[in-house]
Amino acid sequence: MTTGSDLLGRYAGAMVQVFGAPQLVLAEGHGCWVTDVDGKRYLDLLSGIAVNALGHGHPALVQAVAKQAESAIHISNFFTSEPAIALAERILSVSGAPTGSGVFFANSGTEATEAAIKLSRRTGRSRIVALEGSFHGRSTGALALTHKAAYREPFEPLIPGVVFVPPNDVEALTAAVDESTAAVFLEPIQGEAGVRELAADYLRAAREATSRHGALLVLDEIQTGIGRTGDWFAHQPSGILPDAMTLAKGLGGGIPIGALVTFGPQVTGMLAAGQHGTTFGGNPLACAAGLAVLDTIERDGLLEHVRDVGALLDDVRLEGVAGTRGRGLLRAVELDGIPSSAVMAAAREAGFIVNAVTPTAIRLAPPLVISESELRCFLDALPAILAAARASGEAAP
């Protein structure tokens, strides 16, 4: 029998080590649970970093992918397909896009960001404003908008003209946006910064500043979109309409897909034929998966479910927990004196998958279909997890 240890040894000998050593070798998943190759089950509270919106093996997604695979998986961008057209129409519908809006399909969030950067260049300007704590992807264009120096510096020089300002500082934002600004890129909730939400007033101020100076407002909904926060998109409660929006992660429920959404004919017309493209983007398989995800969220009332179940995480009062933040099923648990890496390891040992998103916080982004009883199972186990993590830290030399 091949063990997880055996496979990790093979991994080390065969893979480029950009991710370091994997925590586990997973074999299968059903619902909100995954099983490793050694037979241990875990409650998946990360869902592939907010990707597996319907959990693992959801019948609607499995059937949609299987049916489409029998017909056509890939047709190239010389052609189109009904799933691609239908998915674009559904995205425009749930986003409240006006007539003349459009969708460009890519394969990932970083590719959607690259498309948005090229869109911004069509303004005739090149200066971009992004936020401290931002994460927009790891390709060289998206990386230029990503604030963390450890990600950027090994690959510099990147594209010039990117300015970073503090999040939720309206004065700093409005001072940074002027007639030379091509675009402002914002995540409504900064996931990699530790699930830190931008205030609705801040989003409205960004909309006003970009409109005043003729710059584009681009909202990165790659992690926060497709129902993750209890709305289709995290920015919607603010009442604003961006010029463009980037999507990926939960859109395909695990099948790779990304999208740039452009709002209104003026913005949509900025990219003309031949100015951008991708070989695999918008293939029928990925688009059929996206349709299955959107249909299931709507049919099963998952937006309301996310709000209801997510409320369990509004106020976690435990020794070792300083507080919680986030919305819906994108949450951070801020720790009080316990390293997040130790909590992640203790949780894994107890049968729960969480993410040490910062040194002092763990991130929870479970499937949107998680039940109240499953989430309570984790909360009931959390005191023992925190105690084990604390003890491991005390025992360390």
C-alpha positions as CSV (number, residue, x, y, z in Angstrom):
1,M,0.0,0.0,0.0
2,T,1.3,3.4,-0.9
3,T,1.3,5.8,2.1
4,G,1.1,9.5,2.3
5,S,4.8,9.5,3.4
6,D,5.7,7.5,0.3
7,L,3.9,10.0,-2.0
8,L,5.4,13.0,-0.3
9,G,8.8,11.6,-1.0
10,R,8.0,11.2,-4.6
11,Y,6.5,14.7,-4.7
12,A,9.9,16.1,-3.4
13,G,11.7,14.3,-6.2
14,A,9.4,15.3,-9.0
15,M,7.8,18.7,-8.4
16,V,9.1,22.3,-8.5
17,Q,9.1,23.2,-4.8
18,V,7.2,26.5,-5.0
19,F,4.7,25.4,-2.5
20,G,7.1,23.7,0.0
21,A,6.1,20.4,1.4
22,P,2.4,19.7,1.1
23,Q,0.5,19.2,4.4
24,L,-1.4,16.1,3.2
25,V,-1.9,13.8,0.2
26,L,-5.6,13.9,-0.4
27,A,-7.4,11.0,-2.1
28,E,-11.0,12.0,-2.3
29,G,-13.8,14.3,-1.1
30,H,-17.5,14.1,-0.5
31,G,-19.5,17.1,0.6
32,C,-17.5,19.1,3.1
33,W,-15.2,16.2,4.0
34,V,-11.9,15.1,2.4
35,T,-10.0,11.9,3.0
36,D,-6.2,11.5,2.7
37,V,-4.5,8.5,1.2
38,D,-4.0,7.0,4.7
39,G,-7.7,7.0,5.2
40,K,-8.1,9.9,7.7
41,R,-11.1,12.2,7.2
42,Y,-11.0,16.0,7.6
43,L,-13.7,18.6,7.7
44,D,-12.6,21.0,4.9
45,L,-13.0,24.5,6.2
46,L,-10.9,26.0,3.4
47,S,-12.5,24.5,0.3
48,G,-9.5,24.8,-1.9
49,I,-9.0,28.4,-0.8
50,A,-12.6,29.4,-1.5
51,V,-12.8,27.4,-4.7
52,N,-15.0,24.4,-4.0
53,A,-18.2,26.4,-3.5
54,L,-20.4,23.3,-3.7
55,G,-18.1,21.2,-1.7
56,H,-16.7,17.9,-3.2
57,G,-18.5,15.7,-5.6
58,H,-21.7,17.7,-5.7
59,P,-24.1,15.9,-8.0
60,A,-25.1,19.0,-10.0
61,L,-21.5,19.8,-10.8
62,V,-20.4,16.2,-11.5
63,Q,-23.4,15.7,-13.8
64,A,-22.8,19.0,-15.7
65,V,-19.1,18.3,-16.2
66,A,-19.7,14.7,-17.3
67,K,-22.5,15.6,-19.7
68,Q,-20.4,18.4,-21.2
69,A,-17.3,16.2,-21.5
70,E,-19.3,13.8,-23.7
71,S,-20.1,16.6,-26.1
72,A,-17.1,19.0,-26.2
73,I,-14.4,19.9,-23.8
74,H,-12.5,22.4,-25.8
75,I,-13.2,24.2,-29.1
76,S,-10.6,27.2,-29.1
77,N,-11.5,30.9,-29.3
78,F,-12.1,30.7,-33.0
79,F,-15.6,29.4,-32.0
80,T,-18.0,29.8,-29.2
81,S,-20.5,27.5,-27.4
82,E,-23.9,27.8,-25.8
83,P,-22.4,27.2,-22.2
84,A,-20.1,30.1,-22.7
85,I,-22.8,32.5,-23.9
86,A,-25.2,31.3,-21.2
87,L,-22.7,31.7,-18.4
88,A,-21.8,35.2,-19.5
89,E,-25.4,36.1,-19.6
90,R,-25.9,34.7,-16.0
91,I,-22.9,36.6,-14.7
92,L,-24.2,39.8,-16.1
93,S,-27.6,39.2,-14.7
94,V,-26.5,38.4,-11.1
95,S,-24.0,41.3,-11.1
96,G,-26.7,43.9,-12.1
97,A,-24.7,44.9,-15.2
98,P,-26.3,47.4,-17.5
99,T,-26.9,46.8,-21.2
100,G,-23.7,46.8,-23.2
101,S,-21.7,45.1,-20.5
102,G,-19.5,42.0,-21.3
103,V,-17.5,39.1,-20.0
104,F,-14.1,37.8,-21.0
105,F,-13.3,34.3,-19.8
106,A,-9.9,33.3,-18.7
107,N,-8.5,30.4,-16.7
108,S,-7.6,31.8,-13.3
109,G,-7.8,34.9,-11.1
110,T,-4.3,36.1,-12.1
111,E,-5.3,35.9,-15.8
112,A,-8.4,37.9,-15.1
113,T,-6.2,40.5,-13.4
114,E,-3.9,40.6,-16.4
115,A,-6.9,41.3,-18.6
116,A,-8.0,44.1,-16.3
117,I,-4.5,45.7,-16.4
118,K,-4.6,45.7,-20.2
119,L,-8.1,47.2,-20.0
120,S,-6.7,50.0,-17.8
121,R,-4.0,50.7,-20.4
122,R,-6.7,51.5,-22.9
123,T,-7.5,54.6,-21.0
124,G,-4.2,56.0,-22.4
125,R,-2.8,56.2,-18.9
126,S,-0.5,53.8,-17.0
127,R,-0.6,54.8,-13.3
128,I,-2.5,52.3,-11.1
129,V,-3.5,52.7,-7.4
130,A,-3.7,49.5,-5.3
131,L,-3.9,48.9,-1.6
132,E,-1.4,48.0,1.1
133,G,-2.2,44.3,2.0
134,S,-3.5,43.6,-1.5
135,F,-3.1,40.3,-3.4
136,H,-4.1,40.2,-7.0
137,G,-2.1,37.2,-8.3
138,R,1.4,36.0,-9.1
139,S,2.0,36.6,-12.8
140,T,4.2,39.6,-13.3
141,G,1.5,42.1,-14.1
142,A,-0.8,41.0,-11.2
143,L,2.3,40.7,-9.0
144,A,3.0,44.4,-9.5
145,L,-0.4,45.1,-7.9
146,T,0.3,42.8,-5.0
147,H,1.7,44.6,-2.0
148,K,3.7,42.0,-0.1
149,A,7.4,42.7,-0.8
150,A,8.4,39.0,-0.4
151,Y,6.2,38.2,-3.4
152,R,7.3,41.1,-5.5
153,E,11.0,41.8,-4.9
154,P,12.6,38.6,-6.3
155,F,11.0,39.4,-9.7
156,E,11.5,43.1,-10.0
157,P,11.5,45.2,-12.1
158,L,7.8,44.8,-12.6
159,I,5.4,47.1,-14.5
160,P,6.0,50.7,-13.2
161,G,3.6,53.2,-12.0
162,V,1.8,51.3,-9.2
163,V,1.1,53.3,-6.0
164,F,0.0,51.6,-2.8
165,V,-2.2,53.4,-0.3
166,P,-3.6,52.3,3.1
167,P,-7.0,50.5,3.1
168,N,-10.0,52.4,4.4
169,D,-8.1,55.7,4.4
170,V,-10.4,57.8,2.2
171,E,-8.1,60.8,2.4
172,A,-5.1,58.8,1.1
173,L,-7.1,57.3,-1.7
174,T,-8.6,60.5,-3.0
175,A,-5.1,62.2,-2.8
176,A,-3.6,59.3,-4.9
177,V,-6.3,59.4,-7.7
178,D,-5.7,62.1,-10.3
179,E,-5.9,62.8,-14.0
180,S,-2.9,60.4,-14.6
181,T,-4.6,57.5,-12.9
182,A,-5.7,54.6,-15.2
183,A,-7.4,52.5,-12.6
184,V,-7.9,51.7,-8.9
185,F,-7.8,48.0,-8.0
186,L,-9.6,47.0,-4.8
187,E,-10.5,43.8,-3.1
188,P,-13.8,44.4,-1.1
189,I,-12.4,42.0,1.5
190,Q,-8.6,41.5,1.5
191,G,-8.3,37.8,1.8
192,E,-4.5,37.2,2.0
193,A,-4.1,40.2,4.3
194,G,-6.2,38.3,6.9
195,V,-9.8,38.8,5.8
196,R,-9.9,42.6,6.2
197,E,-13.0,44.2,4.9
198,L,-13.2,47.6,3.1
199,A,-16.0,49.8,4.5
200,A,-18.9,50.5,2.3
201,D,-18.2,54.3,2.6
202,Y,-14.7,53.6,1.4
203,L,-15.9,51.8,-1.7
204,R,-18.3,54.6,-2.4
205,A,-15.5,57.1,-2.0
206,A,-13.4,55.1,-4.5
207,R,-16.3,55.1,-6.9
208,E,-16.6,58.9,-6.6
209,A,-12.9,59.6,-7.0
210,T,-12.4,57.4,-10.0
211,S,-15.5,58.8,-11.7
212,R,-14.4,62.3,-11.1
213,H,-10.9,61.8,-12.7
214,G,-11.9,59.5,-15.5
215,A,-10.1,56.4,-14.0
216,L,-11.5,52.9,-13.9
217,L,-12.6,51.3,-10.7
218,V,-11.7,47.6,-10.8
219,L,-13.0,45.3,-8.0
220,D,-11.2,42.0,-7.4
221,E,-14.0,39.6,-6.4
222,I,-11.8,36.6,-7.1
223,Q,-12.1,35.2,-3.6
224,T,-15.1,37.1,-2.4
225,G,-17.5,36.6,-5.3
226,I,-20.0,33.9,-6.2
227,G,-21.9,33.9,-2.9
228,R,-18.9,33.6,-0.6
229,T,-20.1,36.5,1.6
230,G,-23.8,35.9,1.4
231,D,-24.3,38.2,-1.6
232,W,-23.4,37.3,-5.2
233,F,-20.5,39.8,-4.9
234,A,-19.1,41.3,-1.8
235,H,-19.3,44.9,-3.1
236,Q,-23.1,44.8,-3.8
237,P,-24.3,45.9,-0.3
238,S,-22.3,49.2,-0.9
239,G,-24.6,50.0,-3.8
240,I,-21.8,50.9,-6.2
241,L,-21.3,49.6,-9.7
242,P,-17.6,49.2,-10.7
243,D,-16.2,49.7,-14.2
244,A,-14.8,46.2,-14.2
245,M,-14.7,43.1,-11.9
246,T,-12.4,40.1,-11.8
247,L,-13.7,36.6,-10.9
248,A,-12.3,33.1,-10.5
249,K,-12.1,30.6,-7.6
250,G,-15.7,29.7,-6.7
251,L,-17.1,30.4,-10.2
252,G,-16.1,26.9,-11.5
253,G,-16.6,25.0,-8.2
254,G,-13.1,23.5,-8.8
255,I,-12.9,23.6,-12.6
256,P,-10.4,26.3,-13.5
257,I,-12.1,29.4,-14.8
258,G,-11.6,33.1,-14.5
259,A,-13.4,36.1,-15.9
260,L,-13.2,39.8,-16.4
261,V,-16.6,41.5,-16.3
262,T,-16.9,45.0,-17.9
263,F,-19.8,47.3,-17.0
264,G,-21.4,49.4,-19.7
265,P,-20.7,49.8,-23.4
266,Q,-18.0,52.5,-23.0
267,V,-15.8,50.2,-20.9
268,T,-16.7,47.0,-22.7
269,G,-15.7,48.6,-26.0
270,M,-12.2,49.5,-24.8
271,L,-10.7,46.1,-25.7
272,A,-11.1,45.5,-29.4
273,A,-10.7,42.3,-31.5
274,G,-7.2,41.0,-31.4
275,Q,-6.1,43.0,-28.3
276,H,-6.4,40.1,-25.8
277,G,-7.1,36.4,-25.8
278,T,-6.5,33.0,-24.3
279,T,-6.5,29.5,-25.8
280,F,-8.4,27.7,-23.0
281,G,-10.5,30.5,-21.7
282,G,-14.3,30.0,-22.0
283,N,-14.1,26.4,-22.9
284,P,-17.4,24.6,-22.8
285,L,-16.4,22.3,-19.9
286,A,-15.4,25.2,-17.6
287,C,-18.5,27.2,-18.6
288,A,-20.9,24.2,-18.0
289,A,-19.3,23.9,-14.5
290,G,-19.9,27.6,-13.9
291,L,-23.5,27.4,-14.9
292,A,-24.0,24.4,-12.6
293,V,-22.5,26.4,-9.7
294,L,-24.7,29.5,-10.3
295,D,-27.8,27.4,-10.8
296,T,-27.3,25.4,-7.6
297,I,-26.6,28.6,-5.5
298,E,-29.8,30.1,-6.8
299,R,-32.0,26.9,-6.7
300,D,-30.9,25.9,-3.2
301,G,-31.0,29.3,-1.6
302,L,-27.3,29.2,-0.7
303,L,-26.9,33.0,-0.4
304,E,-29.3,33.1,2.5
305,H,-27.8,29.8,3.8
306,V,-24.3,31.4,3.8
307,R,-25.6,34.4,5.8
308,D,-27.4,32.2,8.3
309,V,-24.6,29.7,8.9
310,G,-21.9,32.3,8.7
311,A,-23.5,34.1,11.6
312,L,-22.2,31.3,13.9
313,L,-18.8,32.9,13.3
314,D,-19.8,36.4,14.1
315,D,-18.6,36.4,17.7
316,V,-16.5,33.5,18.9
317,R,-15.7,33.9,22.6
318,L,-12.9,31.6,23.7
319,E,-9.7,31.8,25.6
320,G,-7.0,32.2,22.9
321,V,-9.3,34.0,20.5
322,A,-9.0,37.8,20.2
323,G,-11.9,38.2,17.8
324,T,-13.4,37.3,14.4
325,R,-13.9,39.3,11.3
326,G,-15.2,38.8,7.8
327,R,-18.6,38.2,6.3
328,G,-20.6,35.1,5.3
329,L,-18.3,32.2,4.9
330,L,-15.1,34.1,4.5
331,R,-13.8,34.6,8.0
332,A,-10.6,35.1,10.1
333,V,-10.2,34.1,13.6
334,E,-7.7,36.4,15.2
335,L,-5.7,34.6,17.9
336,D,-4.5,35.9,21.2
337,G,-0.9,34.8,21.9
338,I,-1.0,31.5,19.9
339,P,0.8,31.2,16.6
340,S,-1.6,30.5,13.7
341,S,0.8,27.9,12.3
342,A,0.4,25.9,15.6
343,V,-3.4,26.2,15.5
344,M,-3.4,25.0,11.8
345,A,-1.3,22.0,12.7
346,A,-3.4,21.2,15.8
347,A,-6.6,21.5,13.8
348,R,-5.3,19.2,11.1
349,E,-4.4,16.6,13.8
350,A,-7.9,16.9,15.1
351,G,-9.4,16.4,11.6
352,F,-10.1,20.0,10.4
353,I,-8.5,21.9,7.5
354,V,-7.9,25.6,8.2
355,N,-5.4,28.1,6.9
356,A,-2.8,30.2,8.8
357,V,-3.5,33.3,6.7
358,T,-1.3,35.6,8.8
359,P,1.0,34.8,11.8
360,T,-1.8,35.7,14.2
361,A,-5.0,34.6,12.3
362,I,-6.5,31.5,10.7
363,R,-8.8,31.8,7.7
364,L,-12.0,29.8,7.3
365,A,-13.6,29.6,3.8
366,P,-15.7,26.4,3.9
367,P,-17.9,25.2,1.1
368,L,-21.1,27.3,0.8
369,V,-23.1,24.1,1.4
370,I,-21.6,23.5,4.9
371,S,-24.3,22.7,7.5
372,E,-24.8,24.3,10.8
373,S,-24.0,21.0,12.5
374,E,-20.7,20.7,10.6
375,L,-19.6,24.2,11.5
376,R,-20.6,23.6,15.2
377,C,-18.5,20.5,15.1
378,F,-15.5,22.7,14.5
379,L,-16.5,25.3,17.0
380,D,-17.0,22.6,19.7
381,A,-13.5,21.2,18.9
382,L,-11.8,24.6,18.9
383,P,-11.1,25.0,22.6
384,A,-9.2,21.7,22.6
385,I,-7.4,22.7,19.3
386,L,-6.3,26.0,20.9
387,A,-5.1,24.2,24.0
388,A,-3.1,21.7,22.0
389,A,-1.6,24.6,19.9
390,R,-0.7,26.5,23.0
391,A,0.9,23.4,24.6
392,S,2.9,22.7,21.4
393,G,4.3,26.2,21.6
394,E,5.2,25.9,25.2
395,A,6.9,22.5,24.5
396,A,9.0,23.9,21.6
397,P,12.7,24.5,22.5
